[in-house]
Amino acid sequence: MKQGIPSTAELAAAVREFLEQEVVAATDGRLSFHARVAANVLAQIERELESGMPDTTGDAEVCAAIRAGTVDLAEVYDAIRETVVAKLRISNPRHLLPEDR
């Protein structure tokens, strides 16, 4: 916290914790579900703020080349895998292999 002003990450964490610990526990059904969804969104925001968004420059060109059959998939596999792993670290790290976390 700089000069008494919480960072965006600190604000997101505080709201996420409130939702997880107070709202989800005190509600049920639809409201509880939406509180869990909101907490998950805030957790994703926290991860993005911590690590930054992966560079997806060139994704459209690689996709077009794959569709056109003008690229050897073995040549671009590592780059595609790296991009997917970086995105999953932010969106849902539970889907990653342990060695990629």
C-alpha positions as CSV (number, residue, x, y, z in Angstrom):
1,M,0.0,0.0,0.0
2,K,1.5,3.3,-1.1
3,Q,0.7,6.3,1.1
4,G,-2.4,4.8,2.6
5,I,-3.9,4.0,-0.9
6,P,-4.5,0.3,-1.5
7,S,-3.3,-1.1,-4.8
8,T,-5.7,-2.6,-7.4
9,A,-4.5,-6.1,-6.4
10,E,-5.1,-5.3,-2.7
11,L,-8.6,-4.1,-3.4
12,A,-9.5,-7.1,-5.6
13,A,-8.2,-9.4,-2.8
14,A,-10.2,-7.7,-0.1
15,V,-13.4,-7.9,-2.1
16,R,-12.7,-11.6,-3.1
17,E,-12.1,-12.5,0.5
18,F,-15.3,-10.7,1.6
19,L,-17.3,-12.6,-1.0
20,E,-15.7,-16.0,-0.1
21,Q,-15.8,-15.6,3.7
22,E,-19.0,-13.6,4.3
23,V,-21.4,-13.6,1.3
24,V,-21.0,-17.2,0.2
25,A,-21.3,-18.5,3.8
26,A,-24.3,-16.3,4.5
27,T,-26.3,-17.1,1.4
28,D,-27.5,-20.1,-0.6
29,G,-28.8,-20.9,-4.0
30,R,-28.4,-18.4,-6.8
31,L,-26.9,-15.6,-4.7
32,S,-24.3,-17.9,-3.2
33,F,-23.5,-19.2,-6.7
34,H,-23.1,-15.7,-8.1
35,A,-20.9,-14.7,-5.1
36,R,-18.6,-17.6,-5.9
37,V,-18.5,-16.7,-9.6
38,A,-17.6,-13.1,-8.6
39,A,-14.9,-14.3,-6.2
40,N,-13.4,-16.4,-9.0
41,V,-13.4,-13.5,-11.4
42,L,-11.6,-11.4,-8.8
43,A,-9.0,-14.2,-8.2
44,Q,-8.4,-14.2,-12.0
45,I,-7.9,-10.4,-11.9
46,E,-5.4,-10.8,-9.0
47,R,-3.4,-13.4,-11.0
48,E,-3.4,-11.2,-14.1
49,L,-2.2,-8.2,-12.0
50,E,0.5,-10.3,-10.5
51,S,1.9,-11.9,-13.7
52,G,0.6,-9.7,-16.5
53,M,-1.3,-10.9,-19.6
54,P,0.7,-13.1,-21.9
55,D,1.8,-11.6,-25.1
56,T,-0.6,-12.8,-27.8
57,T,1.0,-10.8,-30.6
58,G,0.9,-12.9,-33.7
59,D,-1.8,-15.3,-32.5
60,A,-4.1,-14.4,-35.4
61,E,-1.4,-15.0,-38.0
62,V,-0.4,-18.4,-36.5
63,C,-4.1,-19.4,-36.4
64,A,-4.5,-18.4,-40.1
65,A,-1.4,-20.3,-41.1
66,I,-2.6,-23.4,-39.2
67,R,-6.0,-23.2,-40.9
68,A,-4.4,-22.7,-44.3
69,G,-2.0,-25.6,-43.7
70,T,1.0,-23.4,-44.4
71,V,2.8,-24.1,-41.1
72,D,4.4,-27.2,-39.7
73,L,2.6,-27.7,-36.4
74,A,5.8,-29.2,-34.9
75,E,7.5,-25.9,-35.5
76,V,4.9,-23.8,-33.7
77,Y,3.9,-26.3,-30.9
78,D,6.2,-24.9,-28.2
79,A,5.0,-21.3,-28.9
80,I,1.4,-22.3,-28.8
81,R,1.8,-24.4,-25.7
82,E,3.6,-21.5,-23.9
83,T,0.8,-19.1,-24.8
84,V,-1.9,-21.6,-23.6
85,V,0.0,-22.3,-20.3
86,A,0.4,-18.5,-19.7
87,K,-3.3,-17.9,-20.2
88,L,-4.3,-20.8,-18.0
89,R,-2.0,-19.5,-15.2
90,I,-4.3,-16.5,-15.1
91,S,-7.7,-17.9,-16.0
92,N,-7.7,-21.3,-14.2
93,P,-4.4,-22.7,-12.9
94,R,-6.1,-25.9,-11.7
95,H,-6.2,-27.1,-15.4
96,L,-2.4,-27.0,-15.6
97,L,0.0,-29.9,-15.1
98,P,1.9,-29.6,-11.8
99,E,5.1,-28.8,-13.6
100,D,3.5,-25.8,-15.3
101,R,2.1,-24.1,-12.2
